[in-house]
Amino acid sequence: MFFFMKMFGLLLGIYSYGIFFLGILGILQKDILLTGSIVFWSVAAFVFSNYISIHTFLFVRDFKTGLVITFIFLSIGINLIGALGPELSYDSLWYHLTLPKLYLQKNEIFFIPGGLLYYSAMPKLAELLYIPAVSFTNEIGAKFIHFGFGIGGIIVLYQLTRRFLSQKMSLLVIAVLVSNLVFAWEVITAYSDLMWLFYEVLAFATFFAYLQSRLKLYLILTGVFLGFAITTKLVAIISIPLYSLLFLYYLFPRFKNWIASCVTLLISALVVPLPWFIFSYINTRNPVYPFFSGYLSSYEKIDSLLDILRPGNVIENVSGLFLFSPDPVSPIYLIFFPLVFLIWKFLSTHERLIFLYCLLVTIFLYLIPESGGARFLLPYLPVFSLGVGIVIFKLTKDAGYKAFGAVSVAIILLVLFSTIIYRAAANTKYIPYLLGQETKSEFLTKHLEFGFSDFYDSDGYFAENIQADDMVLLFGFHNLYYVNFPFVHESWYTGEPVTHVATQRTELPDQYLNWGLVYENEKTRVKVYEKP
């Protein structure tokens, strides 16, 4: 299975770049996408049929194992309900889904200037995979892809964990991961963080395969998977110095070997997103746009070293990352990780690398200003969860705390159960839609945040009154995915003729004050004006 997941990860990356080059060439057409998708999935099915095997983790051997499996599948099933409903999440409606939709409208991948869709220049593996999903289905297909990457991450984590722990403990590690509210929420969205998670845990598993076999191919693959992670989310570039420090610890004091390993990893990782860097440089003269371009000023703010290292700030910010993030992380990590000091002498070099990895990730995310909190920690949580499993295993087997195992299982299942209850309550809103008791229009009109950033043609005015040869200039609109009429946004408007002006939560610009108001919707906060 691990071989298949590596092959599948490579194939997905190649498939995404196939879509990228179709878009660059301006031939991003539905028939070509369909042909390429059929070829890709046929190859993936062939690889799957040749290397898949039935694993014993589905076979229940005792009550505790059965209970853990039941909770895991219950969590997955409850969140599948949300994954099959229309998209409501902010970033998806802002750019994750909007960019693929705009690319399909023009049959090409292009840079969109202005202050709204500045992410159009960044590496976008996720958005490339969403292009065929949006083309052949709708946003629900894209959500299901992201859900699938969450499942893929679970499978790779299970395979990785079996290198260190028993079947029962490996299942417990999976339970720790899915107990995170940030994970349970992300699987119902069309975001990109679970794709980042998939490639990060795949890179870590391949990294350990390299340490055990010393085959250079595994080192190159580790870099390639990190490259796909960077192509998914540019901030994943922090993983390159992360692995460089892991190599330093493992190879110390063989500095020549360390330098050679780091150079190989660096080249392998950066060559993958290189086409995107070139695309960004050609369009913006900045290979990592919008960083260092004024749009992400919070990321470019450098606090004083004294403030960063002040013990009070360190404790407050690190504990806040794990306990008070808007996208909550399970408290399990703060419960179990302090116990590492009790088992350190029982750990092998490879096991110590796991805890060093967790420490370095925490330090890096702490040092990145306005890092994104738990969503940036999410891709690294599989390894954090493995660390929890090792703590429990070592304490019960080597340190002599026999009763600790039962207590640990109870704590993990309690946290997972609370996550299941919370997500079940959050996902109940999708049930009327899935049962056909509520139309998509009714669902979106009821649940979108019109007063904040969302738009939807709730009463059908635009569908009935805006024709294919019209053009609507939008002011104040932010999340554009559900805009299904010809439009140009104020952020990239260059003066072309328009037939209507629409505003949302903003005043009409002075130059259009003589245009007549023809439509107003108090719920969606939208007004439409027509040229006199």
C-alpha positions in Angstrom: 0.0 0.0 0.0 2.8 2.4 0.8 4.3 1.9 -2.7 0.9 2.7 -4.2 0.5 5.9 -2.2 4.0 7.0 -3.3 3.1 6.2 -6.9 -0.3 7.9 -6.5 1.3 11.0 -5.1 3.7 11.2 -8.0 0.9 10.6 -10.5 -1.3 13.3 -9.0 1.6 15.8 -9.2 2.3 14.9 -12.8 -1.5 15.2 -13.6 -1.6 18.6 -12.0 1.3 19.8 -14.1 -0.4 18.4 -17.2 -3.3 20.7 -16.4 -0.9 23.6 -15.7 0.7 23.3 -19.2 -2.7 23.0 -20.9 -3.6 26.2 -19.2 -0.4 28.0 -20.1 -0.9 27.0 -23.7 -4.5 28.3 -23.7 -6.1 24.9 -24.4 -7.8 24.3 -21.1 -10.9 22.8 -22.8 -13.4 20.4 -21.4 -12.8 17.6 -24.0 -9.0 17.7 -23.5 -9.4 17.7 -19.7 -11.7 14.7 -20.0 -9.3 12.8 -22.1 -6.4 13.6 -19.8 -8.4 12.7 -16.7 -9.5 9.3 -18.2 -5.8 8.5 -18.9 -4.7 9.5 -15.4 -7.3 7.5 -13.6 -6.8 4.5 -15.8 -3.1 4.5 -14.9 -3.9 5.1 -11.2 -6.3 2.2 -11.3 -3.7 -0.1 -12.9 -1.1 0.8 -10.3 -3.7 0.3 -7.6 -4.8 -3.1 -8.9 -1.2 -4.3 -9.0 0.0 -3.2 -5.6 -3.0 -2.9 -3.3 -3.2 -5.5 -0.6 -5.8 -6.2 2.1 -4.7 -5.0 5.5 -5.5 -6.5 8.8 -6.4 -3.2 10.4 -10.0 -3.7 9.4 -10.3 -6.9 11.3 -11.5 -6.4 14.9 -9.7 -8.6 17.4 -10.9 -7.1 20.7 -13.3 -4.7 22.1 -10.9 -1.7 22.4 -9.7 -2.1 18.9 -13.2 -2.4 17.6 -14.2 0.8 19.6 -11.3 2.8 18.1 -12.1 1.7 14.6 -15.8 2.5 15.1 -15.0 6.0 16.3 -12.6 6.6 13.4 -15.2 5.5 10.8 -17.9 7.4 12.6 -15.9 10.6 12.4 -15.1 10.0 8.7 -18.8 9.3 8.0 -20.1 12.3 9.8 -17.7 14.6 8.0 -18.6 13.0 4.7 -22.0 14.5 5.1 -20.5 18.0 5.1 -18.2 17.2 2.2 -21.2 16.3 0.0 -22.9 19.6 0.6 -22.4 23.0 -1.2 -19.4 25.0 -0.3 -19.6 27.6 2.5 -16.0 28.2 3.5 -14.4 31.5 3.1 -11.1 30.7 1.3 -12.8 28.3 -1.1 -15.3 30.9 -2.3 -12.6 33.5 -2.3 -9.9 31.8 -4.5 -9.6 28.0 -4.2 -12.7 27.5 -6.4 -12.9 31.0 -8.0 -9.6 30.7 -9.8 -10.4 27.3 -11.4 -13.7 28.8 -12.5 -12.1 31.8 -14.1 -9.4 29.7 -15.8 -12.1 27.5 -17.3 -14.0 30.6 -18.6 -10.9 31.7 -20.5 -9.6 28.2 -21.3 -6.2 29.3 -19.9 -4.2 29.9 -16.7 -3.4 33.6 -16.4 -2.3 36.1 -13.8 -5.0 38.3 -12.3 -3.7 41.7 -11.2 -5.1 43.7 -8.3 -5.7 43.3 -4.6 -8.3 40.5 -4.6 -7.0 37.4 -6.4 -3.3 38.0 -5.9 -2.9 34.3 -5.1 -3.3 33.7 -8.9 0.5 33.9 -9.2 1.4 31.4 -6.5 1.9 27.7 -6.9 -1.5 26.0 -6.9 -1.5 22.2 -7.0 -4.9 22.1 -5.3 -6.6 24.6 -7.6 -5.2 22.7 -10.6 -6.9 19.5 -9.4 -10.1 21.4 -8.8 -10.2 22.6 -12.4 -11.6 19.2 -13.8 -13.8 18.8 -10.7 -15.4 22.2 -11.3 -15.6 21.5 -15.0 -17.3 18.1 -14.8 -19.2 18.4 -11.6 -19.3 21.5 -9.3 -17.7 22.6 -6.0 -18.9 19.4 -4.4 -16.5 17.4 -6.6 -13.7 19.7 -5.5 -14.7 19.2 -1.8 -14.7 15.5 -2.3 -11.1 15.6 -3.7 -9.9 17.5 -0.6 -11.8 14.9 1.5 -10.0 12.2 -0.4 -6.6 13.7 0.4 -7.5 13.6 4.1 -8.2 9.8 3.8 -5.0 9.4 1.8 -3.1 11.1 4.7 -4.6 8.7 7.1 -3.6 5.7 5.1 0.0 7.0 4.7 0.2 7.7 8.5 -1.0 4.2 9.3 1.7 2.7 7.1 4.3 5.0 8.6 3.1 4.2 12.2 3.3 0.4 11.6 7.1 0.8 11.2 7.2 1.8 14.9 4.1 0.5 16.6 1.6 -2.4 16.7 -1.6 -2.5 14.9 -3.6 -1.4 17.9 -1.3 1.5 18.7 -1.3 2.5 15.0 -5.1 2.8 15.1 -4.9 4.9 18.2 -2.5 7.2 16.4 -5.1 7.6 13.6 -7.7 8.4 16.3 -5.5 11.1 17.6 -5.2 12.7 14.2 -8.9 12.6 13.4 -9.7 14.0 16.9 -8.4 17.4 15.8 -11.2 19.7 15.0 -9.1 21.5 12.4 -8.7 18.1 10.6 -12.4 17.3 11.0 -13.5 20.6 9.6 -11.0 20.8 6.7 -12.2 17.5 5.2 -15.6 19.1 4.4 -14.0 22.1 2.5 -12.3 22.7 -0.9 -9.2 24.1 0.8 -5.6 22.9 0.1 -4.3 22.1 3.6 -5.1 18.4 3.4 -3.2 18.1 0.2 -0.3 19.7 2.0 -0.7 17.2 4.8 -0.8 14.3 2.4 2.5 15.3 0.8 4.2 16.2 4.1 3.4 12.8 5.7 4.4 11.1 2.4 7.7 13.0 2.5 8.3 12.0 6.1 7.6 8.3 5.5 9.9 8.4 2.5 12.5 10.1 4.6 12.5 7.2 7.0 12.6 4.7 4.2 15.8 6.5 3.1 17.3 6.4 6.6 16.7 2.7 6.7 17.8 1.7 3.2 20.2 4.6 2.3 18.9 4.4 -1.3 19.4 7.8 -2.9 16.2 7.4 -4.8 14.3 7.7 -1.5 16.1 10.9 -0.7 15.2 12.4 -4.1 11.6 11.3 -3.6 11.5 13.0 -0.2 12.5 16.2 -1.9 10.0 15.7 -4.7 7.2 15.2 -2.2 8.3 18.3 -0.4 8.2 20.1 -3.7 4.6 19.0 -4.3 3.8 20.3 -0.7 5.4 23.6 -1.7 3.4 23.7 -4.9 0.3 23.2 -2.8 1.2 25.9 -0.2 4.2 28.1 -0.6 4.8 28.4 3.1 5.6 24.6 3.1 9.1 25.8 2.0 9.9 25.8 5.8 10.1 22.0 5.5 13.4 22.3 3.6 15.4 23.7 6.6 13.4 21.4 8.8 14.7 18.3 7.1 18.2 19.8 6.8 18.3 20.0 10.6 17.0 16.5 10.9 19.8 15.3 8.6 22.3 17.3 10.7 21.1 15.5 13.9 21.2 12.1 12.2 24.5 12.5 10.3 26.5 14.5 12.9 29.5 14.9 12.7 29.7 13.7 9.1 29.3 17.1 7.6 30.2 16.2 4.0 27.4 13.6 4.0 25.1 16.2 5.6 25.9 18.9 2.9 25.4 16.3 0.1 22.0 15.2 1.5 20.8 18.8 2.0 21.9 19.8 -1.6 20.1 16.8 -3.1 17.0 17.5 -1.0 17.0 21.2 -1.9 17.4 20.7 -5.6 14.7 17.9 -5.7 12.3 20.0 -3.7 12.7 23.3 -5.6 12.7 21.9 -9.1 9.0 20.8 -8.6 7.5 24.3 -8.1 10.0 25.9 -10.5 7.5 26.3 -13.3 5.2 28.3 -11.0 8.1 30.5 -9.8 8.9 31.2 -13.5 5.2 32.0 -14.2 5.1 34.3 -11.2 8.3 36.1 -12.2 7.2 36.6 -15.8 3.9 38.2 -14.6 5.1 40.1 -11.5 8.9 40.2 -11.5 8.7 38.4 -8.2 9.0 34.6 -8.1 7.2 34.3 -4.8 4.5 36.9 -5.4 2.5 38.1 -3.4 5.1 37.8 -0.7 7.3 40.9 -0.4 4.8 42.8 -2.7 2.7 44.6 -0.1 -0.4 42.3 -0.2 0.7 40.1 2.7 2.3 42.7 5.0 1.5 40.7 8.1 3.8 38.0 6.9 6.6 40.4 6.3 6.5 42.0 9.7 9.6 41.2 11.7 9.2 41.4 15.4 12.2 42.2 17.6 14.2 39.2 18.7 13.7 40.3 22.3 9.9 40.0 21.9 10.1 36.7 20.1 12.4 35.1 22.7 10.7 36.6 25.8 9.7 33.5 27.9 6.2 34.9 28.6 5.5 35.4 24.9 6.9 31.9 24.0 4.6 30.2 26.5 1.6 32.3 25.6 1.9 31.9 21.9 2.8 28.2 21.8 0.1 27.3 24.2 -2.3 29.5 22.2 -1.4 27.6 19.0 -2.4 24.3 20.6 -5.3 25.5 22.8 -6.9 28.7 21.5 -6.5 28.7 17.7 -9.6 29.6 15.7 -9.2 26.2 14.0 -8.7 24.1 17.2 -6.0 21.5 17.6 -6.6 18.5 19.9 -5.4 19.1 23.5 -3.9 15.5 23.4 -0.5 16.8 22.2 -0.1 19.1 25.2 -1.2 16.3 27.5 1.3 13.7 26.3 4.3 15.5 24.9 5.6 16.7 28.3 6.0 13.0 29.2 8.7 12.6 26.5 11.3 13.3 29.2 10.2 10.1 31.0 11.0 7.9 28.0 13.8 9.7 26.3 16.4 7.1 27.3 14.3 4.4 25.8 14.0 6.0 22.4 16.0 4.9 19.4 17.7 7.5 17.1 14.8 7.2 14.6 12.2 7.7 17.3 14.1 10.8 18.6 14.0 12.2 15.1 10.2 12.2 15.4 10.2 14.4 18.5 12.9 16.6 17.1 10.7 17.1 14.0 7.7 18.1 16.2 9.9 20.6 18.2 11.3 22.2 15.0 7.9 22.5 13.5 6.6 24.3 16.6 9.6 26.6 16.6 9.3 27.5 12.9 5.6 28.2 13.1 6.2 30.3 16.2 8.9 32.4 14.4 6.7 33.0 11.3 4.7 36.1 12.0 0.9 35.7 11.6 1.6 32.1 10.5 -2.0 31.0 10.1 -2.1 29.1 13.3 -3.5 25.6 13.4 -4.1 25.4 9.7 -0.4 25.7 9.1 0.2 23.2 11.9 -2.3 20.7 10.4 0.0 19.2 7.7 2.5 18.3 10.5 -0.1 16.8 12.9 0.3 13.2 11.5 3.9 13.1 12.8 2.8 14.8 16.1 0.1 12.0 16.4 2.8 9.4 15.8 4.8 11.0 18.6 1.8 10.6 21.0 1.6 6.9 20.1 5.3 6.4 20.8 4.9 8.1 24.2 2.1 5.8 25.2 3.8 2.7 23.9 7.1 3.4 25.7 5.5 4.4 29.0 3.4 1.2 29.1 6.1 -1.2 27.8 9.5 0.2 28.8 8.9 2.7 31.7 6.6 0.3 33.6 3.5 2.4 33.7 1.1 -0.4 32.9 -2.1 1.3 33.7 -1.2 4.3 31.7 -2.2 2.6 28.4 -5.9 2.2 29.4 -6.0 5.8 30.7 -4.5 7.0 27.4 -7.0 5.2 25.3 -9.8 6.6 27.4 -8.5 10.2 27.0 -8.0 9.9 23.3 -11.5 8.4 22.7 -13.1 11.0 24.9 -11.5 13.8 22.9 -12.4 12.0 19.6 -16.0 11.5 20.8 -16.3 15.2 21.7 -15.1 16.1 18.2 -17.6 13.7 16.6 -20.4 15.3 18.6 -19.3 18.8 17.6 -18.9 18.0 14.0 -22.2 16.1 13.9 -24.0 19.2 15.2 -22.2 21.4 12.7 -23.0 19.1 9.7 -26.7 18.7 10.4 -27.4 21.7 8.3 -26.4 19.7 5.2 -29.0 16.9 5.8 -32.1 18.6 4.4 -30.1 19.4 1.2 -28.8 15.8 0.9 -32.3 14.4 1.4 -33.7 16.6 -1.3 -35.9 18.5 1.2 -34.0 21.8 0.4 -32.8 23.1 -2.9 -29.2 24.3 -3.3 -30.5 27.9 -3.7 -32.5 27.6 -0.5 -29.5 26.1 1.4 -27.0 28.8 0.2 -29.4 31.6 0.8 -29.9 30.4 4.4 -26.3 29.7 5.3 -23.9 32.1 3.3 -22.5 35.1 5.1 -23.9 37.9 2.9 -23.1 40.5 5.5 -19.4 39.6 5.5 -18.0 38.4 2.2 -20.3 36.0 0.3 -22.5 36.4 -2.7 -25.3 34.3 -4.3 -28.0 35.2 -6.7 -30.6 34.2 -4.1 -33.7 35.4 -5.9 -32.6 34.7 -9.5 -32.4 38.4 -10.6 -29.0 38.1 -12.3 -30.0 34.8 -14.0 -33.1 36.4 -15.4 -31.9 39.9 -16.3 -28.2 39.7 -17.1 -27.6 38.4 -20.7 -24.5 36.7 -22.2 -23.5 40.0 -24.0 -23.8 42.1 -20.8 -21.0 43.0 -18.5 -21.4 43.8 -14.8 -18.7 45.8 -13.0 -18.6 44.6 -9.3 -17.7 46.9 -6.4 -17.3 45.5 -2.9 -17.7 41.9 -3.9 -15.1 39.5 -2.4 -16.0 35.8 -2.7 -16.9 35.4 -6.3 -17.3 31.7 -6.8 -21.1 31.8 -7.0 -21.1 34.7 -9.5 -22.6 33.1 -12.6 -23.0 36.0 -15.0 -20.5 38.0 -17.1 -18.5 40.3 -14.7 -15.4 42.2 -14.2 -14.2 43.1 -10.7 -13.0 46.5 -9.6 -9.6 45.1 -8.6 -8.7 44.2 -12.2 -11.0 46.5 -14.2 -9.2 48.4 -17.0 -11.9 50.5 -18.4 -13.7 48.2 -20.8 -17.4 49.0 -21.5 -19.9 47.7 -18.9 -23.7 47.6 -19.0 -24.3 47.4 -15.3 -22.6 48.3 -12.0 -23.3 46.2 -8.9 -22.3 47.0 -5.3 -22.2 44.9 -2.2 -21.8 46.4 1.2 -20.2 49.5 -0.3 -21.2 52.9 -1.7 -21.6 53.5 -5.5 -18.4 55.3 -6.8 -18.9 58.9 -7.8 -18.5 58.5 -11.5 -21.6 56.2 -11.6 -23.9 58.4 -9.5 -26.0 59.2 -12.5 -26.7 55.5 -13.2 -30.2 54.3 -12.2 -30.9 51.8 -9.4 -32.7 48.8 -11.0 -32.4 46.2 -8.2 -31.8 45.9 -4.5 -31.6 42.9 -2.2 -31.5 43.6 1.5 -30.4 40.1 2.4 -27.5 39.8 0.1 -26.6 43.5 0.5 -26.4 43.9 -3.3 -27.6 46.8 -5.5 -27.5 46.9 -9.3 -27.3 50.1 -11.4 -27.9 50.5 -15.1 -26.4 53.0 -17.4 -29.0 55.8 -18.3 
